[in-house]
Amino acid sequence: QKEVEQDPGPLSVPEGAIVSLNCTYSNSAFQYFMWYRQYSRKGPELLMYTYSSGNKEDGRFTAQVDKSSKYISLFIRDSQPSDSATYLCAISPWGYNKLIFGAGTRLAVHP
Amino acid sequence: DAGVIQSPRHEVTEMGQEVTLRCKPISGHDYLFWYRQTMMRGLELLIYFNNNVPIDDSGMPEDRFSAKMPNASFSTLKIQPSEPRDSAVYFCASTVGTGDYGYTFGSGTRLTVV
């Protein structure tokens, strides 16, 4: 079993839709959770990070962590064509600097 | 700051040749990571350094791969001899402290071994 599972998609939605991206993880020692966005032929860039259960909001983006279920989500409201990219979840044990990435979900937002 | 700088952006080489990938981390960052990305396996951590010292190289696939960090502003990843299955995008990333601010990735080196 992989330490982080993420559906690779692809996911295609119309502009303005709410997008839900998800990951599950296997090790309860993981305490640090991040979401990265990767445009085609570019390096991943940090979108959001959190280390506690609950929600964290930043503009149109909301990161949600449920440690009891070992489940993390990223919601994108009012999706835009510019949101078309691959979204990768990443997790790490607390204070241990070694991120493990999910496979990435490819998202396409069409006008 | 110019961010994490990797060179070359693209590399095409013949099987059996030596390949050297280069990385300049962000000034002041004390952690440096080498990742490999393929469609089949996603982003895999190969090795990481803290203050120029290799901490974990358990992801290096085999002895053909080696990495060095001679100083705080430069690292290399070498493959010798290269094989077609090494074809991938290789990313370098850096961060400070325990990574609370996330990693900053370079633009990657797209390696093709023919």
Interface residues (C-beta under 8 A of the other chain):
Chain A: Y32 M34 Y36 R41 K42 G43 P44 E45 L46 Y49 L88 S92 G95 Y96 N97 K98 L99 I100 F101 G102 A103 G104
Chain B: V4 Y31 F33 G42 L43 L45 Y48 N50 D56 F91 A93 T95 G97 T98 G99 D100 Y101 G102 Y103 T104 F105 G106 S107 G108 R110
